[in-house]
Amino acid sequence: MTTWYVSGNNDGSRNAIFLQINECPIGQTAAYTAAVYAIRYRICSGWHAVRLDKDSDQIRDEAERLDPWLHHRWFQSVANRRQYRIAHPECTGWSCKRVRHERPPYVVVDATRCITARSV
């Protein structure tokens, strides 16, 4: 069984903006991949590995590492989205059609070890 989590508007329309989190590999609870699909703003973060441990310091470090890619504030205002696009130009220009036909800018390259990388 596959478990994933979605927060936001994932209705498949051009107004979609959501965070999706998937188990990686499927069936365990320590590693995940996460991506923001902000089609409304033509942004797709691509997939980023997330490792959760019982250690609160490690979880905080992981949240800080993922902040530049996944934090909600990047999508809240025009100015923040502009900063996001400047920092991550490969994540801009994403439409529903492009998402359906191309690999996102960052992909899972090894699901067994939960490794993601920039797609070519």
MIVEX-977867 format. One record per residue (C-alpha): residue number from 0; residue in one letter; x negated, y, z negated. Coordinates in pm, 1 decimal, always signed. Layout:
<pt><lumti>NUM</lumti><mitor>A</mitor><east>X</east><north>Y</north><up>Z</up></pt>
...
This chain:
<pt><lumti>0</lumti><mitor>M</mitor><east>+0.0</east><north>+0.0</north><up>+0.0</up></pt>
<pt><lumti>1</lumti><mitor>T</mitor><east>-124.8</east><north>+349.2</north><up>+85.5</up></pt>
<pt><lumti>2</lumti><mitor>T</mitor><east>-66.6</east><north>+637.2</north><up>-154.3</up></pt>
<pt><lumti>3</lumti><mitor>W</mitor><east>-109.5</east><north>+1000.7</north><up>-59.2</up></pt>
<pt><lumti>4</lumti><mitor>Y</mitor><east>-1.8</east><north>+1329.5</north><up>-208.1</up></pt>
<pt><lumti>5</lumti><mitor>V</mitor><east>+131.1</east><north>+1634.9</north><up>-25.4</up></pt>
<pt><lumti>6</lumti><mitor>S</mitor><east>+203.7</east><north>+1978.6</north><up>-163.7</up></pt>
<pt><lumti>7</lumti><mitor>G</mitor><east>+356.9</east><north>+2252.6</north><up>+46.7</up></pt>
<pt><lumti>8</lumti><mitor>N</mitor><east>+558.8</east><north>+2265.1</north><up>+367.4</up></pt>
<pt><lumti>9</lumti><mitor>N</mitor><east>+482.3</east><north>+1959.1</north><up>+579.6</up></pt>
<pt><lumti>10</lumti><mitor>D</mitor><east>+781.0</east><north>+1967.3</north><up>+812.6</up></pt>
<pt><lumti>11</lumti><mitor>G</mitor><east>+576.1</east><north>+1916.7</north><up>+1130.5</up></pt>
<pt><lumti>12</lumti><mitor>S</mitor><east>+652.6</east><north>+2265.7</north><up>+1257.3</up></pt>
<pt><lumti>13</lumti><mitor>R</mitor><east>+422.5</east><north>+2551.7</north><up>+1345.3</up></pt>
<pt><lumti>14</lumti><mitor>N</mitor><east>+510.5</east><north>+2700.9</north><up>+1004.9</up></pt>
<pt><lumti>15</lumti><mitor>A</mitor><east>+352.4</east><north>+2410.1</north><up>+816.3</up></pt>
<pt><lumti>16</lumti><mitor>I</mitor><east>+108.8</east><north>+2483.6</north><up>+535.0</up></pt>
<pt><lumti>17</lumti><mitor>F</mitor><east>+20.4</east><north>+2201.7</north><up>+298.8</up></pt>
<pt><lumti>18</lumti><mitor>L</mitor><east>-250.1</east><north>+2027.2</north><up>+100.3</up></pt>
<pt><lumti>19</lumti><mitor>Q</mitor><east>-274.6</east><north>+1653.3</north><up>+158.6</up></pt>
<pt><lumti>20</lumti><mitor>I</mitor><east>-471.7</east><north>+1415.7</north><up>-63.9</up></pt>
<pt><lumti>21</lumti><mitor>N</mitor><east>-535.3</east><north>+1052.6</north><up>+34.3</up></pt>
<pt><lumti>22</lumti><mitor>E</mitor><east>-691.1</east><north>+763.0</north><up>-152.8</up></pt>
<pt><lumti>23</lumti><mitor>C</mitor><east>-1033.5</east><north>+680.4</north><up>-10.2</up></pt>
<pt><lumti>24</lumti><mitor>P</mitor><east>-1068.1</east><north>+388.1</north><up>+2.8</up></pt>
<pt><lumti>25</lumti><mitor>I</mitor><east>-704.1</east><north>+287.2</north><up>-23.1</up></pt>
<pt><lumti>26</lumti><mitor>G</mitor><east>-599.7</east><north>+122.4</north><up>-347.7</up></pt>
<pt><lumti>27</lumti><mitor>Q</mitor><east>-830.0</east><north>+283.7</north><up>-603.6</up></pt>
<pt><lumti>28</lumti><mitor>T</mitor><east>-806.8</east><north>+599.7</north><up>-817.3</up></pt>
<pt><lumti>29</lumti><mitor>A</mitor><east>-1157.8</east><north>+747.3</north><up>-834.4</up></pt>
<pt><lumti>30</lumti><mitor>A</mitor><east>-1214.8</east><north>+883.7</north><up>-483.0</up></pt>
<pt><lumti>31</lumti><mitor>Y</mitor><east>-990.2</east><north>+1074.3</north><up>-245.4</up></pt>
<pt><lumti>32</lumti><mitor>T</mitor><east>-1005.8</east><north>+1292.4</north><up>+62.1</up></pt>
<pt><lumti>33</lumti><mitor>A</mitor><east>-824.2</east><north>+1625.1</north><up>+75.7</up></pt>
<pt><lumti>34</lumti><mitor>A</mitor><east>-737.3</east><north>+1864.5</north><up>+356.2</up></pt>
<pt><lumti>35</lumti><mitor>V</mitor><east>-542.4</east><north>+2186.8</north><up>+398.6</up></pt>
<pt><lumti>36</lumti><mitor>Y</mitor><east>-330.2</east><north>+2212.1</north><up>+710.1</up></pt>
<pt><lumti>37</lumti><mitor>A</mitor><east>-230.4</east><north>+2578.5</north><up>+734.4</up></pt>
<pt><lumti>38</lumti><mitor>I</mitor><east>-87.4</east><north>+2562.0</north><up>+1084.5</up></pt>
<pt><lumti>39</lumti><mitor>R</mitor><east>+114.5</east><north>+2875.7</north><up>+1014.5</up></pt>
<pt><lumti>40</lumti><mitor>Y</mitor><east>-222.4</east><north>+3056.6</north><up>+1004.8</up></pt>
<pt><lumti>41</lumti><mitor>R</mitor><east>-394.1</east><north>+2833.2</north><up>+1264.9</up></pt>
<pt><lumti>42</lumti><mitor>I</mitor><east>-631.8</east><north>+2692.0</north><up>+1001.3</up></pt>
<pt><lumti>43</lumti><mitor>C</mitor><east>-725.7</east><north>+2329.8</north><up>+931.8</up></pt>
<pt><lumti>44</lumti><mitor>S</mitor><east>-989.3</east><north>+2263.1</north><up>+665.2</up></pt>
<pt><lumti>45</lumti><mitor>G</mitor><east>-1052.4</east><north>+1907.1</north><up>+774.7</up></pt>
<pt><lumti>46</lumti><mitor>W</mitor><east>-1109.4</east><north>+1624.9</north><up>+528.4</up></pt>
<pt><lumti>47</lumti><mitor>H</mitor><east>-1334.0</east><north>+1663.2</north><up>+225.2</up></pt>
<pt><lumti>48</lumti><mitor>A</mitor><east>-1431.4</east><north>+1389.4</north><up>-21.1</up></pt>
<pt><lumti>49</lumti><mitor>V</mitor><east>-1306.2</east><north>+1429.9</north><up>-378.2</up></pt>
<pt><lumti>50</lumti><mitor>R</mitor><east>-1451.1</east><north>+1216.7</north><up>-655.5</up></pt>
<pt><lumti>51</lumti><mitor>L</mitor><east>-1279.1</east><north>+1210.7</north><up>-991.3</up></pt>
<pt><lumti>52</lumti><mitor>D</mitor><east>-1442.4</east><north>+1087.1</north><up>-1305.6</up></pt>
<pt><lumti>53</lumti><mitor>K</mitor><east>-1327.1</east><north>+1081.7</north><up>-1666.4</up></pt>
<pt><lumti>54</lumti><mitor>D</mitor><east>-1593.1</east><north>+1341.1</north><up>-1746.3</up></pt>
<pt><lumti>55</lumti><mitor>S</mitor><east>-1435.8</east><north>+1689.2</north><up>-1756.2</up></pt>
<pt><lumti>56</lumti><mitor>D</mitor><east>-1765.0</east><north>+1855.5</north><up>-1656.9</up></pt>
<pt><lumti>57</lumti><mitor>Q</mitor><east>-1782.8</east><north>+1641.8</north><up>-1342.4</up></pt>
<pt><lumti>58</lumti><mitor>I</mitor><east>-1421.3</east><north>+1724.0</north><up>-1255.8</up></pt>
<pt><lumti>59</lumti><mitor>R</mitor><east>-1490.7</east><north>+2097.3</north><up>-1301.3</up></pt>
<pt><lumti>60</lumti><mitor>D</mitor><east>-1803.0</east><north>+2068.7</north><up>-1081.5</up></pt>
<pt><lumti>61</lumti><mitor>E</mitor><east>-1599.7</east><north>+1889.7</north><up>-815.8</up></pt>
<pt><lumti>62</lumti><mitor>A</mitor><east>-1331.9</east><north>+2161.2</north><up>-823.0</up></pt>
<pt><lumti>63</lumti><mitor>E</mitor><east>-1598.8</east><north>+2429.4</north><up>-783.9</up></pt>
<pt><lumti>64</lumti><mitor>R</mitor><east>-1757.7</east><north>+2239.6</north><up>-492.5</up></pt>
<pt><lumti>65</lumti><mitor>L</mitor><east>-1423.9</east><north>+2216.4</north><up>-311.6</up></pt>
<pt><lumti>66</lumti><mitor>D</mitor><east>-1314.7</east><north>+2573.3</north><up>-388.2</up></pt>
<pt><lumti>67</lumti><mitor>P</mitor><east>-1453.0</east><north>+2724.2</north><up>-63.5</up></pt>
<pt><lumti>68</lumti><mitor>W</mitor><east>-1246.0</east><north>+2477.5</north><up>+140.9</up></pt>
<pt><lumti>69</lumti><mitor>L</mitor><east>-925.4</east><north>+2402.6</north><up>-43.5</up></pt>
<pt><lumti>70</lumti><mitor>H</mitor><east>-840.1</east><north>+2670.4</north><up>-300.4</up></pt>
<pt><lumti>71</lumti><mitor>H</mitor><east>-491.2</east><north>+2816.3</north><up>-265.6</up></pt>
<pt><lumti>72</lumti><mitor>R</mitor><east>-612.4</east><north>+3177.8</north><up>-278.4</up></pt>
<pt><lumti>73</lumti><mitor>W</mitor><east>-774.2</east><north>+3145.4</north><up>+67.0</up></pt>
<pt><lumti>74</lumti><mitor>F</mitor><east>-429.0</east><north>+3118.1</north><up>+222.9</up></pt>
<pt><lumti>75</lumti><mitor>Q</mitor><east>-241.1</east><north>+3377.5</north><up>+12.1</up></pt>
<pt><lumti>76</lumti><mitor>S</mitor><east>-331.2</east><north>+3699.6</north><up>+192.9</up></pt>
<pt><lumti>77</lumti><mitor>V</mitor><east>-442.5</east><north>+3829.0</north><up>+529.2</up></pt>
<pt><lumti>78</lumti><mitor>A</mitor><east>-774.1</east><north>+3947.0</north><up>+380.5</up></pt>
<pt><lumti>79</lumti><mitor>N</mitor><east>-846.9</east><north>+3608.1</north><up>+220.5</up></pt>
<pt><lumti>80</lumti><mitor>R</mitor><east>-758.5</east><north>+3419.7</north><up>+538.4</up></pt>
<pt><lumti>81</lumti><mitor>R</mitor><east>-992.3</east><north>+3649.1</north><up>+729.7</up></pt>
<pt><lumti>82</lumti><mitor>Q</mitor><east>-1272.8</east><north>+3566.0</north><up>+483.3</up></pt>
<pt><lumti>83</lumti><mitor>Y</mitor><east>-1195.8</east><north>+3194.5</north><up>+519.0</up></pt>
<pt><lumti>84</lumti><mitor>R</mitor><east>-1213.4</east><north>+3216.9</north><up>+898.9</up></pt>
<pt><lumti>85</lumti><mitor>I</mitor><east>-1547.6</east><north>+3399.5</north><up>+881.6</up></pt>
<pt><lumti>86</lumti><mitor>A</mitor><east>-1688.9</east><north>+3139.0</north><up>+641.2</up></pt>
<pt><lumti>87</lumti><mitor>H</mitor><east>-1547.2</east><north>+2842.1</north><up>+835.7</up></pt>
<pt><lumti>88</lumti><mitor>P</mitor><east>-1506.9</east><north>+2929.6</north><up>+1206.8</up></pt>
<pt><lumti>89</lumti><mitor>E</mitor><east>-1475.7</east><north>+2558.8</north><up>+1295.1</up></pt>
<pt><lumti>90</lumti><mitor>C</mitor><east>-1154.8</east><north>+2551.5</north><up>+1089.7</up></pt>
<pt><lumti>91</lumti><mitor>T</mitor><east>-979.2</east><north>+2821.3</north><up>+1293.7</up></pt>
<pt><lumti>92</lumti><mitor>G</mitor><east>-758.7</east><north>+2801.8</north><up>+1601.2</up></pt>
<pt><lumti>93</lumti><mitor>W</mitor><east>-563.7</east><north>+2491.2</north><up>+1496.1</up></pt>
<pt><lumti>94</lumti><mitor>S</mitor><east>-212.6</east><north>+2445.2</north><up>+1634.4</up></pt>
<pt><lumti>95</lumti><mitor>C</mitor><east>+26.8</east><north>+2151.8</north><up>+1596.1</up></pt>
<pt><lumti>96</lumti><mitor>K</mitor><east>-76.4</east><north>+2036.5</north><up>+1943.9</up></pt>
<pt><lumti>97</lumti><mitor>R</mitor><east>-447.1</east><north>+2058.9</north><up>+1866.0</up></pt>
<pt><lumti>98</lumti><mitor>V</mitor><east>-402.2</east><north>+1866.8</north><up>+1538.6</up></pt>
<pt><lumti>99</lumti><mitor>R</mitor><east>-220.1</east><north>+1589.0</north><up>+1726.9</up></pt>
<pt><lumti>100</lumti><mitor>H</mitor><east>-479.7</east><north>+1563.1</north><up>+2004.1</up></pt>
<pt><lumti>101</lumti><mitor>E</mitor><east>-815.6</east><north>+1634.3</north><up>+1837.6</up></pt>
<pt><lumti>102</lumti><mitor>R</mitor><east>-1003.1</east><north>+1520.7</north><up>+1532.7</up></pt>
<pt><lumti>103</lumti><mitor>P</mitor><east>-1001.6</east><north>+1778.8</north><up>+1251.3</up></pt>
<pt><lumti>104</lumti><mitor>P</mitor><east>-1324.4</east><north>+1973.9</north><up>+1194.1</up></pt>
<pt><lumti>105</lumti><mitor>Y</mitor><east>-1427.2</east><north>+1736.2</north><up>+911.5</up></pt>
<pt><lumti>106</lumti><mitor>V</mitor><east>-1339.2</east><north>+1366.5</north><up>+917.5</up></pt>
<pt><lumti>107</lumti><mitor>V</mitor><east>-1381.7</east><north>+1050.9</north><up>+712.7</up></pt>
<pt><lumti>108</lumti><mitor>V</mitor><east>-1685.8</east><north>+873.1</north><up>+855.0</up></pt>
<pt><lumti>109</lumti><mitor>D</mitor><east>-1702.3</east><north>+591.5</north><up>+597.6</up></pt>
<pt><lumti>110</lumti><mitor>A</mitor><east>-1375.9</east><north>+505.7</north><up>+420.3</up></pt>
<pt><lumti>111</lumti><mitor>T</mitor><east>-1540.1</east><north>+233.0</north><up>+211.8</up></pt>
<pt><lumti>112</lumti><mitor>R</mitor><east>-1773.7</east><north>+481.9</north><up>+42.4</up></pt>
<pt><lumti>113</lumti><mitor>C</mitor><east>-1548.1</east><north>+788.6</north><up>+90.6</up></pt>
<pt><lumti>114</lumti><mitor>I</mitor><east>-1790.1</east><north>+990.0</north><up>+300.7</up></pt>
<pt><lumti>115</lumti><mitor>T</mitor><east>-1674.4</east><north>+1282.0</north><up>+514.6</up></pt>
<pt><lumti>116</lumti><mitor>A</mitor><east>-1872.1</east><north>+1483.4</north><up>+769.7</up></pt>
<pt><lumti>117</lumti><mitor>R</mitor><east>-1837.7</east><north>+1749.5</north><up>+1034.7</up></pt>
<pt><lumti>118</lumti><mitor>S</mitor><east>-1676.2</east><north>+1601.9</north><up>+1346.2</up></pt>
<pt><lumti>119</lumti><mitor>V</mitor><east>-1859.9</east><north>+1642.3</north><up>+1674.0</up></pt>
